[in-house]
Amino acid sequence: MTHTILADTLEVQRVGVAVGAAMVALETQAISTLSLRPVSAAVALAEIGLLLQKMAHLRDSCLAAAEAYASCEAGVPVQVKDLVGTVVPALAAVATQQATMIPGFGRAAVYSQRMSTFDQVAPANLQAIIARLQAAEQPAARLRIEQTVNANGTREFMVFIPGTRQMSFMPTDNPFNLTNAVTAVGSVGKAASERGVALAMKQAGIGALQGDTVTLVGYSQGATIAANIASQPQSFKIRGLIAIAGPISARPLPASLQVAALENSTDLVPLLDGSTNNVNNTNQITAHIQTPQGFNGHDLDGYAQDALRIESDKAGFATFNRELQEILRPISGRPVTGSWYQINQNPWAAP
Protein backbone atom coordinates (compact mmCIF):
# COMPACT_ATOMS: atom_id res chain seq x y z
CA MET A 1 0.00 0.00 0.00
CA THR A 2 1.30 3.45 -0.86
CA HIS A 3 0.66 6.58 1.20
CA THR A 4 1.55 9.79 -0.65
CA ILE A 5 1.74 13.39 0.58
CA LEU A 6 3.15 16.61 -0.86
CA ALA A 7 6.32 18.26 0.33
CA ASP A 8 5.71 21.38 2.43
CA THR A 9 7.38 24.78 2.13
CA LEU A 10 10.02 24.14 4.77
CA GLU A 11 10.95 20.81 3.21
CA VAL A 12 11.46 22.38 -0.22
CA GLN A 13 13.49 25.21 1.32
CA ARG A 14 15.61 22.66 3.16
CA VAL A 15 16.38 20.86 -0.09
CA GLY A 16 17.37 24.15 -1.74
CA VAL A 17 19.69 25.07 1.10
CA ALA A 18 21.20 21.57 1.11
CA VAL A 19 21.91 21.77 -2.62
CA GLY A 20 23.54 25.16 -2.12
CA ALA A 21 25.77 23.73 0.61
CA ALA A 22 26.69 20.81 -1.65
CA MET A 23 27.68 23.28 -4.38
CA VAL A 24 29.99 25.11 -1.98
CA ALA A 25 31.52 21.84 -0.86
CA LEU A 26 32.02 20.66 -4.43
CA GLU A 27 33.62 23.94 -5.51
CA THR A 28 35.93 24.44 -2.53
CA GLN A 29 36.93 20.85 -1.82
CA ALA A 30 36.62 18.63 -4.89
CA ILE A 31 37.95 21.26 -7.28
CA SER A 32 40.80 22.03 -4.90
CA THR A 33 41.70 18.36 -4.90
CA LEU A 34 41.59 18.20 -8.69
CA SER A 35 44.32 20.83 -8.86
CA LEU A 36 46.74 18.20 -7.61
CA ARG A 37 46.59 16.56 -11.06
CA PRO A 38 46.73 19.45 -13.56
CA VAL A 39 47.03 17.18 -16.61
CA SER A 40 43.51 15.79 -16.12
CA ALA A 41 42.03 18.70 -14.19
CA ALA A 42 40.83 20.62 -17.25
CA VAL A 43 38.49 17.83 -18.36
CA ALA A 44 37.16 17.23 -14.87
CA LEU A 45 36.65 20.93 -14.17
CA ALA A 46 34.63 21.30 -17.36
CA GLU A 47 32.39 18.43 -16.35
CA ILE A 48 31.96 19.74 -12.83
CA GLY A 49 31.24 23.22 -14.19
CA LEU A 50 28.26 21.86 -16.13
CA LEU A 51 27.15 19.95 -13.08
CA LEU A 52 27.31 23.06 -10.90
CA GLN A 53 25.06 24.84 -13.41
CA LYS A 54 22.47 22.07 -13.01
CA MET A 55 22.78 22.19 -9.23
CA ALA A 56 22.31 25.97 -9.28
CA HIS A 57 19.16 25.48 -11.35
CA LEU A 58 17.90 22.93 -8.81
CA ARG A 59 18.71 25.21 -5.88
CA ASP A 60 17.02 28.24 -7.44
CA SER A 61 14.00 26.17 -8.45
CA CYS A 62 13.60 24.87 -4.91
CA LEU A 63 13.75 28.32 -3.35
CA ALA A 64 11.44 29.82 -5.97
CA ALA A 65 8.99 26.96 -5.56
CA ALA A 66 8.97 27.41 -1.79
CA GLU A 67 8.27 31.14 -2.17
CA ALA A 68 5.38 30.52 -4.55
CA TYR A 69 4.22 27.32 -2.88
CA ALA A 70 0.64 28.44 -2.31
CA SER A 71 -0.02 28.72 -6.04
CA CYS A 72 1.95 25.70 -7.31
CA GLU A 73 1.97 23.12 -4.52
CA ALA A 74 0.65 20.36 -6.75
CA GLY A 75 3.67 20.58 -9.04
CA VAL A 76 6.45 21.19 -6.54
CA PRO A 77 7.20 17.58 -5.52
CA VAL A 78 7.27 16.40 -9.13
CA GLN A 79 9.55 19.21 -10.26
CA VAL A 80 11.96 18.78 -7.37
CA LYS A 81 12.10 15.01 -7.79
CA ASP A 82 12.69 15.31 -11.54
CA LEU A 83 15.54 17.76 -11.06
CA VAL A 84 17.15 15.72 -8.29
CA GLY A 85 16.87 12.65 -10.49
CA THR A 86 19.02 14.32 -13.16
CA VAL A 87 21.56 16.20 -11.02
CA VAL A 88 22.74 13.46 -8.68
CA PRO A 89 23.25 10.79 -11.34
CA ALA A 90 25.31 13.39 -13.25
CA LEU A 91 27.42 14.02 -10.16
CA ALA A 92 27.79 10.27 -9.73
CA ALA A 93 28.98 9.96 -13.32
CA VAL A 94 31.66 12.58 -12.72
CA ALA A 95 32.71 10.80 -9.56
CA THR A 96 33.02 7.51 -11.40
CA GLN A 97 35.00 9.00 -14.31
CA GLN A 98 37.45 10.71 -11.96
CA ALA A 99 37.71 7.77 -9.53
CA THR A 100 41.43 7.30 -10.14
CA MET A 101 42.25 10.96 -9.67
CA ILE A 102 40.27 12.34 -6.72
CA PRO A 103 41.15 11.10 -3.21
CA GLY A 104 38.12 9.39 -1.70
CA PHE A 105 36.45 8.79 -5.09
CA GLY A 106 37.20 5.10 -5.22
CA ARG A 107 40.98 5.30 -4.78
CA ALA A 108 41.21 5.21 -0.97
CA ALA A 109 42.67 2.24 0.89
CA VAL A 110 40.17 0.81 3.37
CA TYR A 111 40.56 -0.96 6.71
CA SER A 112 38.20 -2.85 9.00
CA GLN A 113 38.65 -3.73 12.67
CA ARG A 114 36.38 -5.77 14.93
CA MET A 115 35.66 -3.61 17.96
CA SER A 116 33.43 -5.68 20.26
CA THR A 117 31.13 -8.71 20.41
CA PHE A 118 27.72 -9.26 21.96
CA ASP A 119 24.91 -11.80 22.38
CA GLN A 120 21.35 -10.88 21.53
CA VAL A 121 18.13 -12.14 19.95
CA ALA A 122 17.56 -11.79 16.21
CA PRO A 123 15.07 -9.07 15.20
CA ALA A 124 11.46 -10.10 14.72
CA ASN A 125 9.97 -6.87 13.34
CA LEU A 126 10.71 -3.53 11.71
CA GLN A 127 11.05 -1.71 15.03
CA ALA A 128 13.91 -4.00 16.10
CA ILE A 129 15.63 -3.55 12.73
CA ILE A 130 15.50 0.24 12.88
CA ALA A 131 16.68 0.19 16.50
CA ARG A 132 19.81 -1.66 15.34
CA LEU A 133 20.40 0.92 12.60
CA GLN A 134 19.95 3.70 15.15
CA ALA A 135 22.65 2.09 17.31
CA ALA A 136 25.02 2.47 14.34
CA GLU A 137 24.39 6.23 14.15
CA GLN A 138 27.82 7.03 15.59
CA PRO A 139 30.42 9.59 14.41
CA ALA A 140 32.65 6.72 13.28
CA ALA A 141 31.60 4.25 10.58
CA ARG A 142 30.37 1.22 12.52
CA LEU A 143 29.04 -1.94 10.89
CA ARG A 144 26.96 -4.49 12.84
CA ILE A 145 27.08 -8.16 11.85
CA GLU A 146 24.95 -10.83 13.54
CA GLN A 147 25.19 -14.61 13.10
CA THR A 148 23.07 -17.59 14.02
CA VAL A 149 23.67 -21.29 13.28
CA ASN A 150 20.90 -23.52 11.93
CA ALA A 151 20.28 -27.08 13.10
CA ASN A 152 21.97 -28.42 9.95
CA GLY A 153 25.11 -26.38 10.66
CA THR A 154 24.57 -23.70 8.02
CA ARG A 155 24.94 -20.09 9.09
CA GLU A 156 22.57 -17.13 8.76
CA PHE A 157 24.03 -13.59 8.87
CA MET A 158 22.45 -10.16 9.12
CA VAL A 159 24.59 -7.18 8.14
CA PHE A 160 23.44 -3.72 9.27
CA ILE A 161 25.00 -0.90 7.22
CA PRO A 162 24.74 2.72 8.43
CA GLY A 163 24.02 5.88 6.52
CA THR A 164 26.39 8.75 5.75
CA ARG A 165 28.37 9.61 8.86
CA GLN A 166 30.23 12.69 7.60
CA MET A 167 28.28 15.34 5.69
CA SER A 168 31.25 16.59 3.69
CA PHE A 169 33.14 15.89 0.47
CA MET A 170 36.44 16.48 2.27
CA PRO A 171 38.44 13.22 2.36
CA THR A 172 39.13 12.06 5.94
CA ASP A 173 39.59 8.67 7.60
CA ASN A 174 35.81 8.11 7.57
CA PRO A 175 34.68 6.52 4.28
CA PHE A 176 30.96 7.05 4.98
CA ASN A 177 31.01 10.62 3.66
CA LEU A 178 29.17 12.41 0.85
CA THR A 179 31.91 11.61 -1.65
CA ASN A 180 31.43 7.88 -1.27
CA ALA A 181 27.65 8.23 -1.06
CA VAL A 182 27.73 9.73 -4.56
CA THR A 183 30.27 7.18 -5.79
CA ALA A 184 28.09 4.31 -4.53
CA VAL A 185 25.10 5.66 -6.47
CA GLY A 186 27.19 5.97 -9.65
CA SER A 187 29.03 2.66 -9.64
CA VAL A 188 29.36 -0.76 -8.02
CA GLY A 189 32.41 -1.77 -6.02
CA LYS A 190 34.30 1.54 -6.21
CA ALA A 191 33.13 3.52 -3.16
CA ALA A 192 35.51 3.15 -0.22
CA SER A 193 32.51 2.70 2.08
CA GLU A 194 31.27 -0.24 -0.01
CA ARG A 195 34.71 -1.84 -0.16
CA GLY A 196 35.02 -1.39 3.61
CA VAL A 197 31.73 -3.21 4.17
CA ALA A 198 32.88 -6.05 1.91
CA LEU A 199 36.13 -6.28 3.87
CA ALA A 200 34.33 -6.44 7.23
CA MET A 201 32.01 -9.14 5.90
CA LYS A 202 35.03 -11.17 4.79
CA GLN A 203 36.64 -10.72 8.22
CA ALA A 204 33.41 -11.97 9.81
CA GLY A 205 33.82 -15.17 7.79
CA ILE A 206 30.80 -14.62 5.56
CA GLY A 207 31.14 -16.91 2.55
CA ALA A 208 33.89 -19.02 4.13
CA LEU A 209 31.52 -21.97 4.61
CA GLN A 210 29.22 -23.52 2.04
CA GLY A 211 25.61 -22.59 2.66
CA ASP A 212 26.25 -19.19 4.27
CA THR A 213 23.18 -16.99 3.84
CA VAL A 214 23.02 -13.23 4.31
CA THR A 215 20.32 -10.62 4.82
CA LEU A 216 21.53 -7.09 4.10
CA VAL A 217 19.99 -4.17 5.99
CA GLY A 218 20.90 -0.59 5.12
CA TYR A 219 19.87 2.98 5.82
CA SER A 220 20.48 5.76 3.26
CA GLN A 221 24.04 5.26 1.89
CA GLY A 222 24.01 1.88 3.61
CA ALA A 223 20.96 0.84 1.57
CA THR A 224 22.74 1.78 -1.66
CA ILE A 225 25.77 -0.27 -0.60
CA ALA A 226 23.52 -3.21 0.26
CA ALA A 227 21.87 -3.04 -3.18
CA ASN A 228 25.27 -2.83 -4.88
CA ILE A 229 26.45 -5.96 -3.08
CA ALA A 230 23.18 -7.78 -3.77
CA SER A 231 23.38 -6.99 -7.50
CA GLN A 232 26.66 -8.89 -7.95
CA PRO A 233 27.53 -12.61 -7.72
CA GLN A 234 28.94 -13.48 -4.29
CA SER A 235 30.44 -16.52 -2.54
CA PHE A 236 27.38 -16.54 -0.26
CA LYS A 237 23.64 -16.52 -0.83
CA ILE A 238 21.86 -13.21 -0.32
CA ARG A 239 18.33 -14.06 0.71
CA GLY A 240 16.95 -10.65 1.64
CA LEU A 241 17.48 -6.91 1.37
CA ILE A 242 15.86 -4.46 3.77
CA ALA A 243 16.38 -0.88 2.58
CA ILE A 244 15.44 2.15 4.67
CA ALA A 245 15.48 5.56 2.94
CA GLY A 246 18.02 4.58 0.31
CA PRO A 247 18.36 4.87 -3.49
CA ILE A 248 18.42 1.26 -4.68
CA SER A 249 16.52 1.30 -7.97
CA ALA A 250 19.56 1.75 -10.23
CA ARG A 251 20.82 -1.77 -9.53
CA PRO A 252 19.49 -4.84 -11.41
CA LEU A 253 18.58 -6.89 -8.35
CA PRO A 254 17.90 -10.60 -8.92
CA ALA A 255 14.22 -11.35 -9.44
CA SER A 256 14.37 -14.02 -6.73
CA LEU A 257 15.77 -11.61 -4.11
CA GLN A 258 13.28 -10.66 -1.42
CA VAL A 259 13.32 -6.88 -0.99
CA ALA A 260 11.45 -4.81 1.58
CA ALA A 261 12.05 -1.09 1.03
CA LEU A 262 10.73 1.73 3.18
CA GLU A 263 10.63 5.28 1.83
CA ASN A 264 9.18 8.53 3.12
CA SER A 265 7.03 10.41 0.62
CA THR A 266 8.87 13.66 1.45
CA ASP A 267 12.34 12.07 1.47
CA LEU A 268 14.23 12.86 -1.74
CA VAL A 269 17.22 10.66 -0.94
CA PRO A 270 15.64 7.42 -2.27
CA LEU A 271 15.18 9.23 -5.61
CA LEU A 272 18.81 10.23 -6.01
CA ASP A 273 19.57 7.49 -8.52
CA GLY A 274 17.02 8.96 -10.90
CA SER A 275 14.36 6.25 -10.89
CA THR A 276 11.92 4.33 -8.71
CA ASN A 277 11.98 0.81 -7.34
CA ASN A 278 10.73 -2.16 -9.34
CA VAL A 279 6.97 -2.30 -8.76
CA ASN A 280 6.37 -5.21 -11.15
CA ASN A 281 8.28 -7.80 -9.11
CA THR A 282 6.18 -9.40 -6.39
CA ASN A 283 9.37 -10.20 -4.42
CA GLN A 284 10.30 -6.51 -4.19
CA ILE A 285 7.92 -4.45 -2.05
CA THR A 286 8.22 -0.71 -1.39
CA ALA A 287 6.12 1.00 1.27
CA HIS A 288 5.72 4.80 1.26
CA ILE A 289 5.08 6.49 4.56
CA GLN A 290 4.49 9.99 5.89
CA THR A 291 6.90 11.86 8.15
CA PRO A 292 5.57 12.39 11.70
CA GLN A 293 5.27 16.03 12.66
CA GLY A 294 8.56 17.39 13.96
CA PHE A 295 10.84 15.20 11.80
CA ASN A 296 12.43 15.92 8.44
CA GLY A 297 11.84 13.49 5.61
CA HIS A 298 15.16 11.64 5.85
CA ASP A 299 15.40 11.44 9.65
CA LEU A 300 15.93 7.86 10.84
CA ASP A 301 14.10 8.72 14.07
CA GLY A 302 11.13 9.69 11.93
CA TYR A 303 11.26 6.32 10.20
CA ALA A 304 11.37 4.70 13.64
CA GLN A 305 8.17 6.50 14.61
CA ASP A 306 6.51 5.34 11.41
CA ALA A 307 7.60 1.78 12.13
CA LEU A 308 5.16 1.84 15.04
CA ARG A 309 2.30 2.47 12.61
CA ILE A 310 3.52 -0.12 10.12
CA GLU A 311 3.61 -2.75 12.87
CA SER A 312 -0.04 -1.97 13.62
CA ASP A 313 -2.69 -4.21 12.09
CA LYS A 314 -4.62 -1.06 11.20
CA ALA A 315 -1.79 0.65 9.32
CA GLY A 316 -2.60 -0.86 5.93
CA PHE A 317 0.91 -2.11 5.19
CA ALA A 318 0.04 -5.79 5.08
CA THR A 319 1.98 -6.52 1.87
CA PHE A 320 5.15 -4.86 3.17
CA ASN A 321 4.85 -6.68 6.48
CA ARG A 322 4.38 -10.05 4.79
CA GLU A 323 7.55 -9.52 2.76
CA LEU A 324 9.48 -8.37 5.83
CA GLN A 325 8.33 -11.31 7.92
CA GLU A 326 9.27 -13.73 5.14
CA ILE A 327 12.79 -12.28 5.13
CA LEU A 328 13.08 -12.51 8.93
CA ARG A 329 11.34 -15.88 9.32
CA PRO A 330 14.44 -18.17 9.43
CA ILE A 331 16.06 -16.25 12.30
CA SER A 332 13.25 -14.33 13.99
CA GLY A 333 13.63 -14.40 17.78
CA ARG A 334 16.60 -16.80 17.74
CA PRO A 335 19.80 -16.23 19.75
CA VAL A 336 22.58 -14.56 17.76
CA THR A 337 26.21 -13.69 18.30
CA GLY A 338 27.28 -10.39 16.88
CA SER A 339 30.21 -8.08 16.34
CA TRP A 340 30.78 -4.39 15.68
CA TYR A 341 33.31 -3.49 12.98
CA GLN A 342 34.79 -0.04 12.52
CA ILE A 343 35.65 0.92 8.95
CA ASN A 344 38.30 3.51 8.11
CA GLN A 345 40.02 4.74 4.98
CA ASN A 346 43.26 6.36 3.94
CA PRO A 347 42.12 8.64 1.10
CA TRP A 348 45.69 9.34 0.01
CA ALA A 349 46.72 5.69 -0.40
CA ALA A 350 45.93 3.41 -3.32
CA PRO A 351 43.45 0.57 -2.68
N, C-alpha and C positions, 0 to 999 in steps of 0.2 A: 504494500500500500504506500502511496506517495502523498505526503503532506507538503504543499507548496505555499510560500508566502513571499511578499515583495520585500526587497531591501528598503530600509528606512533612510532618512536623510543623513543621520550620523554615520551609518554604516558606509554609505557611498562616500562621504567626506573622509572617513578613515582610510578607505581604499586609495583615494586620491593622494592623501598625505603619505601613505606607505609607498606608493609608486614614486612620489617625489623624493623620499628618503633613499629609495633604491637607486634612483638616478644619480644622486649625490655620491652614494657609495661606489657605484660603477665608474663614475668619472674620476673620483679622487683616489680610488684604490686599485681597481683593475687596470685602468689606463696607466697609472703610475708603474705598476708591475710590468706592463707591456714594454715600457721604455728600456727594460733590461735587455731586450732582444731587438735592437733597432732594425735588423735585416727584415724581420717578419712583422714589425710593429705597424708599418704603413697599411698593410692589408687588413690587419685586425682592427686598427683604429677606424678604418673606413666602414667596416661592418658594424662596429659598435656605434659609430656616429649615426648610421641609419636606424639602429635599434633605439638609440636615445630619442630620436625624432618620434618614433612610434610610442615610446613610453611617455614623452611629453604630451602627445595627443591623448593618450589614455588618462593621464593626470588631469589635464585641462577639461576633458569630457566629464570626468568624475565630479570635479568641483562645480562645473557649470550645471551638471544634472542635479546636484544637491541643491544648488541655489534656486533652480526652477522646478524643484521636485513636485510642487503642488499641481503643476499643469502637465507633467509628463511622467507621473509615477508608474504608469503601466509599461512604459518602454525602458525605464532605467535599468532594471536587472538584465534585460536581454542585451542592451547596448554594452553594459559593463562586462558581461560575461563574454560577449563576442570579441571585444577588444582584448581582454585578458587572454582569451584563447589564441590570439595571434601574436601578442607580444612575448609571452613567456616561452612558447616553443621557439621563437626566433632567438631569444637570449640563450636558450638551451643549445641551439644549433651553433651559435658562436662559441659557447663554452666547449662543445665537442670538437669543433674544428681547431681550437687553440689549446687543446688538452695537453700537448707536449711542450707548450711554451709558458703557460701561466701557472705559477705555483698554486697548488690546491685544486686546479682543474684537471684532476686525473693523474697528476704526476707525483703526488706526495707518497712517501713511504708510510705504511700504516703498521700499528702495533696493537696487540691485544693482551690484557693481563687479567687473570681471574682474581677477583678481589675478596670474595667471601662466598660461603655456602649456607644453605638453609634447608629446612624440611617444612613442607606445607601440604595443603590439599589442592588438587587441581581445580581450576575454575569450573563452575557449573552454570554460569549465566553471564550476561553482558556486564552487569555491575562489577563482578569480580575481575573480568578482563580489563575494564577501564581502570579499576583500582590499581592493577599491576602496572599499567601504563603511566598512571599518575605517580607511582613510586619511582619511575625512571626519569621523572621531570627534575633532574639535577643539573647543576652547572656543567659538570663533566658529562661525557658521552658514556652512559651506562646501559649495557645490554643484559637482559634477564633471560636465562635459559633454564627450563624445567624439564625433568625426565622422569618417566615412570616405566616399569618393566612389566610386560604382559605375562600371562601364565605360560605361554609357549616360549618365553625368553626373548621375544622381540621387544624393541624399545620404541616408546612414543615420546617425542620432544615437542615442547612449545617454546617458540622464540619470540620474545617481546622486544620490539625495536622502537626506540623513542623518536620524537620529532626533532626539529631543528633546535639545537641548544645554544647557538651563537648567532644572533641576528646581525651578521656582518659578512661582507665579502673579504675582509682582511684575513689572510692566511695565518692561523695560529696552530697550536697543538691539538685543537679540537676539530675533528673532521665533520661534525654535524653542524656545519655553518651554511649560510645562504649559497655560497659558491657550489658546494657539493649537492645542495638541494636542487639547484638548477641543472647541474651535471647529471644527476640521477634521472631527472625528467627527460633529458635529451639523449641519453645513451644507457646501455646496459654494461655493467662491469667496470666502468671507468671511475665513478665517484669514489673518493677515498673512504667516505662513510660506508658505502656498499661493500667495498673490499675489506674494510675493518670488520663488518658483520660476518662476512664469509670466513674470515680468519678466526674469529671467536667461535663460530660454529664448528670449524675444523678442530680447534683446541678442545671443544667440549666432546669431541669424538663422534659427532654426527656424521653418519655415512661410513664409519669404520666397520660396522657390523651389517651383514646382510639382513634386510628387513626393517632397517631404521625408517621410521615415519615421522614427518615433521608437520606441525601446524605453525604457520607464520602469522604473527599479529603485529600490526604497525600503526602508528599514529603519524599523520602528516608526512614528513620526509621518510619516516620509518615505513609507512604504507607503500610509498613508491619503491623503496628498496626491497620490500617483501615481494611486490609484484615483479620487479626485475629478476629476483632470484627464482620466483615461481615460473617465469616465462622461459627459463633455460633448462636443458637436461642436467640432472644432478646425480650424485652417487647414492642419493636417498630418495624416498618417495615423499612428495609433498601432497598431503591429503586435503589441507584446508588453508584458506587465506582469510583473515579477518582484518579489514581495512577501516580505520577510523579517520575521517577527514583527510584523505590522501588522494592525489591524482594517480590513478592506476589504469585508466582506460587505454593508454597508448601501447600497452604491452599485449601481445597475442597470448593470453592465458589459455592453457589446455582446456578443452571443452569439458573434460571429466573433473576438473578441479572445482571443489566446492568453495564458493566465495560468498562471504557475507560482508557487505560494505555499508557503512553508515555515514551519511553526509547531511550537513545542515543546509537548508535552503538558502541561507544568507551567507554561507561560507564559500568564498571564491577559490580557495586553495584546491579543492578537488577538481576544479575546471582548468587548472594551469597547464595541463597537457593538451588542451585544445579540443577535447571531445568528451563524450559521456560514456558511462559504463555499458557493457553489453546487456541489453534488456531482452534479447531473444534467447538467451541461454538459461534454461530452468535451473542450472546449477549455480548461477551467479545472480545473487539477489542484492539489490541496493535499496535501502530505506532512507527516505528523506524526512528530516525532522525540523522542528522549529526551535530557535534559540530561546531559552527561558529569559525573562526580563532581567536585565542586569549583567548579561554576558554578551561578549562579542561572538560573531559567528564561528570563529575558529578556536574558541577557548575549550580546552579539554574538560575543564570543570563544567562547562555548559553541556557538553556531550554526556558527562556523568549524570547531570540532573535529568537529561532526557532519557537516559537508560532506565531510570525509575519508571517512566511512563511506558517504555517499550516492554518492560518486564510485566506490566499490568495486562490482565486478560482483556481489559476494556480499551487498550491503546490502539487496536486495529493493525498491529504489525505481526500478524500471525505467520505470514509467509517468511518474513525475515527471521522470526524466532525459530521456525521449523528448521531453516537452513543452519542457523547458529547451533541449535541443539544437536543436529546431525553431525556437525563438525566436532563438537565437544563430547559426543556420546562415548567414545572409547575410553576417555580418561576422566570424565566428569566425577568429581568427588573423591577420586582416588589419591592415596599418598604419593607425593612427588619429592624428589631431591632436586635442588636448584642451585644455581651459581650466578653471581653478578660478574660481568666482564667490563672492564673499562677500556675504551678504544681511543687511541691517540694517533696523531700523524706528525710527520716531519715534512712540512710543505716544501722544503728546500732540497730534499733528497729524492733521488729517483726511486720508483717502486721496486 
